[in-house]
Amino acid sequence: MSAVPDLLADFVALERLLEAQPEGMNVEIVRGVWLLAPRPRFRHGRSAVRLASLLESGPGADGQDGTRSDWVFVIEPEIRSELAFSRLIPDLAGWRRSTGGWPGPDESVIELVPDWVAEVVSPSTEAVDRGRKREAYGLMGVAWYWIVDPEKRTVDVFTNVRGRMVPERSLGADDPLSAPPFPPLGGPVATLFPD
């Protein structure tokens, strides 16, 4: 009779290997699978920064109407989940103070599940972002997942339904940038894709 595999021990062993990599390597563990991703292209980075800027300055942002924002956004945080056997680096993630709180300011590996995550896909990452990563974010309990595609000039929005990321809507370049969980961010989706 063969021994039952200890998946958690395997995950922890993968984490040790990940932590031994030189700084600057974009290494992730996605549902127990080791993934080495290329650094993003210039276009990819600009779209992520544009989205972060709109979220930080949009309706409900700090300083507007005299209140503090319920949201905090972080570019490329490292998120760990034993439940999903994953250690992911989304392009952008957001936490709401009112639902689960914010991660500690000195955390480098965050175990608090974000409320919202966005990945800016490129041809080399699209299959993983739409497949294994989408599954991992669902298992982790992320409530909303956006896939931002600079090539197609679209934003695909997914909502977590019982641990699965279910497509909610797809926004084209001319559509208003308006999708859960945020109020309309002003302007069309094309705003995310500078020439």
C-alpha positions in Angstrom: 0.0 0.0 0.0 1.4 3.4 -1.0 1.7 6.3 1.4 -0.8 9.1 1.2 1.0 12.3 -0.1 1.3 15.2 2.3 0.3 18.0 0.0 0.9 20.7 2.6 4.5 19.4 3.2 5.0 19.5 -0.6 3.7 23.1 -0.7 6.0 24.2 2.2 8.9 22.5 0.3 8.1 24.5 -2.8 7.9 27.7 -0.7 11.4 27.0 0.7 12.6 26.7 -2.9 10.8 29.9 -3.9 12.4 31.8 -0.9 15.9 30.7 -2.0 15.5 32.4 -5.4 17.5 35.6 -6.0 15.6 38.8 -5.5 14.0 40.2 -8.6 12.8 36.8 -9.9 9.0 36.6 -10.5 8.4 33.2 -9.0 4.9 32.0 -8.0 3.3 28.8 -6.8 -0.1 28.3 -8.4 -2.2 25.5 -7.0 0.9 23.5 -6.1 2.6 24.2 -9.5 5.9 26.1 -9.6 5.7 29.1 -12.1 8.5 31.3 -13.3 7.1 34.3 -15.1 8.8 36.8 -17.3 8.9 40.5 -16.1 6.0 42.5 -17.5 6.4 44.5 -20.7 6.2 48.3 -20.6 2.6 48.4 -21.9 1.6 45.9 -19.2 3.1 48.1 -16.4 1.5 51.3 -17.6 -1.9 49.7 -17.6 -1.4 48.5 -14.0 -0.3 51.9 -12.9 -3.3 53.6 -14.7 -5.7 51.3 -13.0 -4.1 51.9 -9.6 -4.2 55.6 -10.1 -7.9 55.6 -11.0 -8.7 53.5 -8.0 -6.6 55.7 -5.6 -8.2 58.9 -6.9 -11.7 57.7 -7.8 -14.9 58.1 -5.9 -14.5 57.3 -2.2 -10.7 57.9 -2.2 -8.9 59.4 0.8 -9.6 63.1 1.3 -12.7 63.3 -0.8 -15.8 64.1 1.3 -13.6 64.3 4.4 -13.5 60.5 5.1 -10.8 57.9 4.8 -11.1 55.3 2.1 -12.4 51.8 3.0 -10.0 50.4 0.4 -6.2 50.0 0.3 -4.5 49.0 -3.0 -1.1 47.4 -3.4 0.9 46.8 -6.6 2.4 43.2 -6.8 1.8 42.0 -3.2 2.8 38.5 -2.4 -0.3 36.6 -1.2 0.0 33.1 0.5 -2.8 30.6 0.8 -2.3 27.1 2.2 -6.0 26.3 1.2 -5.2 26.9 -2.4 -1.6 25.7 -2.2 -0.6 29.0 -3.7 1.8 31.9 -3.3 0.8 34.5 -5.9 1.9 38.0 -7.0 -1.1 39.7 -8.6 -0.5 42.9 -10.5 -2.8 44.7 -8.2 -4.8 43.8 -5.1 -7.2 45.6 -2.8 -8.5 45.0 0.7 -11.5 46.7 2.4 -11.2 47.7 6.0 -14.9 47.1 6.5 -14.8 43.4 5.5 -11.6 41.8 6.6 -9.2 44.7 7.4 -6.0 45.6 5.8 -2.7 43.7 5.9 0.0 45.0 8.3 2.2 47.7 6.8 5.4 45.6 7.3 4.1 42.3 5.9 5.9 41.0 2.9 4.1 37.7 2.5 0.4 38.4 3.1 -2.0 35.8 4.3 -5.1 38.1 4.6 -7.1 37.4 1.4 -7.7 40.4 -0.7 -11.3 41.4 -1.6 -10.3 42.2 -5.2 -7.5 41.2 -7.5 -6.5 42.3 -11.0 -4.1 40.7 -13.4 -2.8 42.6 -16.5 -2.3 39.7 -19.0 0.3 39.4 -21.7 0.5 36.7 -24.4 2.9 34.8 -22.2 0.8 34.9 -19.0 -2.8 34.8 -20.3 -3.4 31.1 -20.2 -2.2 30.9 -16.5 -4.1 34.1 -15.5 -7.4 32.8 -17.0 -6.8 29.2 -15.8 -4.9 28.2 -12.8 -4.6 31.6 -11.2 -8.3 32.3 -11.6 -9.0 28.9 -9.9 -6.6 29.8 -7.1 -8.1 33.2 -6.4 -11.5 31.5 -6.2 -10.3 28.9 -3.7 -8.6 31.6 -1.6 -11.9 33.5 -1.3 -11.1 36.6 -3.4 -14.5 38.1 -4.0 -13.8 39.8 -7.4 -11.2 39.2 -10.1 -10.5 41.4 -13.0 -8.4 40.4 -16.1 -7.1 43.5 -17.9 -6.0 42.8 -21.4 -3.9 45.6 -23.1 -3.8 43.7 -26.4 -7.5 43.2 -26.7 -8.3 46.4 -24.8 -10.8 44.7 -22.5 -11.5 44.1 -18.9 -13.1 40.8 -17.9 -14.8 40.8 -14.5 -15.3 37.6 -12.4 -17.3 37.2 -9.2 -16.6 34.4 -6.6 -19.5 32.0 -6.3 -18.8 29.3 -3.7 -15.1 29.2 -4.4 -15.3 29.5 -8.2 -14.6 32.7 -10.2 -17.6 33.0 -12.5 -17.7 35.4 -15.4 -19.8 38.5 -14.7 -19.2 40.8 -17.6 -16.7 41.7 -20.2 -16.0 45.4 -20.9 -14.7 46.6 -24.3 -12.5 49.7 -24.9 -15.5 52.0 -25.5 -17.5 50.7 -22.5 -17.5 52.8 -19.3 -15.0 51.6 -16.7 -17.6 50.5 -14.3 -17.7 47.1 -12.7 -18.0 45.6 -9.2 -16.9 46.2 -6.6 -16.2 49.8 -7.4 -18.4 52.8 -8.4 -17.8 54.0 -12.0 -14.2 55.1 -12.3 -14.8 57.7 -15.0 -14.1 57.4 -18.7 -14.0 54.4 -20.9 -12.0 51.2 -20.4 -9.6 52.6 -23.1 -8.3 54.9 -20.4 -6.3 52.0 -19.1 -4.4 51.5 -22.3 -2.2 54.5 -23.1 -0.7 54.5 -26.6 
